[in-house]
Amino acid sequence: MDALLERVYSTTDEQMNQFERHVMVGGGSPGPRLVKGKGVRITDTNGKSYIDCTSQSWAMYLGYANEEITQAVYEQMSYFSHVHQGFHTMPRYHLAAKLASLAPKNLNRVSFTVGGGAAIEAAMKIAMKNNPGAKSFLTLWDAYHGSTLTTAGASWITTKASGQFTGMRNFLDNVNNNFIRIANPYCYRCPFGHHPENCATQCADMLRLTLEKGANGPVAGVIVEPIQASGGQIPLPKAYLQQIRKICDEFGALLIYDEIQTYCRIGEFFAAEHYEVEPDIIVLGKGLGAGFPIAAIIIHDRLKGFEMHAEELHTFANNSVSQIAALKQIDIIERDNLLENTRRMGAYIADRLRELQLRYEEIGDIRQVGLHIGVEMIEDADSKLPLTLEKAVQIRNVGMENGIILGTGGYRKHLLKIKPALIVKQEEADELLNIFEATLRQVLRE
């Protein structure tokens, strides 16, 4: 082992406690100190192993320590790692072309950036450039598009959705307020009291009325997550997306898909393919780089793109290491048919959860598209009251003690996320579900 790595990974508990005083962390849920992972498993400093149902912020599509990604990155490093975005490189050429070949047929131009929030802002720039004079955007209740001073204004973290304001309250004087929020199609708890079988997509009607009566001047774009992740694993109905596509065309607003969490995870490369509704711009991030930082936007051929006039500059927007990792990941996904595995294992996990639901009425709703899975926990089937925060946190903590890392749904802590790497095998799915059931029994029955 390299001497530096040996020094880092031989750190004592006393040293770790000292070092922790120097680290600032602005969010997330406290967990164990992690040291090594392989596949869907990660090990902490005490040698305890966990099945990771979060894929580390839903980003590690091939799991930990994939040897092929490691080798490809190692070889790229012998060429170079960092190049200014003004210089064309082979990795950027190939990744842009590959993404264009996978995207909907009319989306063929790609711009890379360094993270999801910056990519959302890049999409906003394109929307404003193509709608001169338009400054505002529509986003959905419970949306999460980032925590920058711009994207926070589009996200639930600046609202009182959780019953209290988050730490973003400290920055509200400078948060972008050019966002108008509209109702989201949260069918399990419809804000209008409808049921899915008799709903005429009233949420889409509200979007139309807002564009017509609720916005001052033209709206540059409508930004939606095809599946609201932080908002509670809420899939947007296909009929809703079809309707808002027509409404955006009618009013001249661009339809922007935030696919930062849906790319590949739902069993297709793009949610646009799954729903058969083409947006004007797709935003990518998180899992795109197989654990390396990279994000991107892909835009429609009819749109004006960025020009070499300082419209979009980031020092690390042309990170060749991340681009090679992203390309290699696509190769592996295609070669190993991992999108099929995503669909199959997602359906398998959902079926097992429905069996569990028969024994635990506290499982209120199971929302699953591919390995994009959310379990909404409630007090009982009659009231549908959200499970108390105390019990929800206890499920997560006891689950961790038992060997699984569960995610929670943004401010909806009673929403548990089960989103393992796309390589998860059936025996691993069985193991994590058995642990999940044992955890529910401990918390809710014993």
ABEGO torsion letter per residue (X at the ends): XBAAAAAAAABBAAAAAAAAAABBBAEEBBBBBBABBBEABBBBAAGBBBBBAAGGGGABAAEBGBAAAAAAAAAAAAABABBBAABBBAAAAAAAAAAAAABBAABABBBBBABAAAAAAAAAAAAAAABBGBABBBBBBGBBAEABAAAAAABAAABAAAGBBBAAAAAAAABBAABBBBBBBBAABBAAGBBAAABAGAAAAAAAAAAAAABBEBBABBBBBABBAAAGGBBBBAAAAAAAAAAAAAAGBBBBBBAAAABGAAGBABAAAAAGBBBABBBBBEAAAGGBBBBBBBBBAABBBBBBAGABBBAAAABAAAAAAAAAAAAAAAAAGAAAAAAAAAAAAAAAAAAAAAABAABABBBBBEABBBBBBBABAAAGBBBBAAAAAAAAAAAAAAGBBBBBBEABAABBBBBBBAABBAAAAAAAAAAAAAAAAAAAAX
